[in-house]
């Protein structure tokens, strides 16, 4: 195809005119953007907007990717200079020291962002690399061989609440005058008897508590969440009627069941931190030396629900459907051929869970 030299000259002239029209303090930024020299997080908000992530995930990924961007800014490294060596240096200096689960989360966020950048043409992949690999963050994880197990040693894992801890959280005298005490006590009981996540509980609309008929009865109709499986209908346990009736009184439609949280930017994060203070004040805390955080947190309500349902003889597949867990990809039969649990089965699962009385 013939090259129109006049057209090329016109494009170059237009670019130069645009450059000359900005004030000197903006000229360098214009030059950098024109040749692709921009900060690592230059396209971050566009990525987060297009990714259609849950609010908590958006906040998390903004923080993780932003941390790498800040590291690059300190060293004067622009987006066009990021390669395998740069990524490896960041992993060695920052990520390798993290807990394995945090490492995985950090690298997953960076790979996802780089796939977006590659699709939009903001970064150029080396020959032979495909977009789906998330270059240059692919294969950056360290292979960690299991440590020798010594006599008397054990792995410390986050756990369900004990019955004594449940009694303390639900019935012990409330610590101080924390404005979230009643909110947290209601949320804890709902979590224990439904297996729902904290953010799912706090952001329910009144119209999302509805009667679905005789088979499953009144449910929490969760319509969004961190995964596709999170959208589900969870039967409202018979022991939650007082809380639900009290919180629905005088409200309708899209008013929040926990209306005191409606103006919070991130209810799950705010109340998650408040719950940490709440349980510590009540003495519900276990943080062994060398462990990065307490072995009990609000997520322990989900673990408690699942454990009690399992001990009551409920099948694993039904518990997963109530919790909103994605079927294991390795279990092809379960994920592809077996229908989800019926409303009657999910109702039986929820009612099988009992919390101790004081």
Order of alpha helices (4+ residues) and beta strands (2+ residues): alpha-alpha-alpha-alpha-alpha-alpha-alpha-alpha-alpha-beta-beta-beta-alpha-alpha-alpha-alpha-alpha
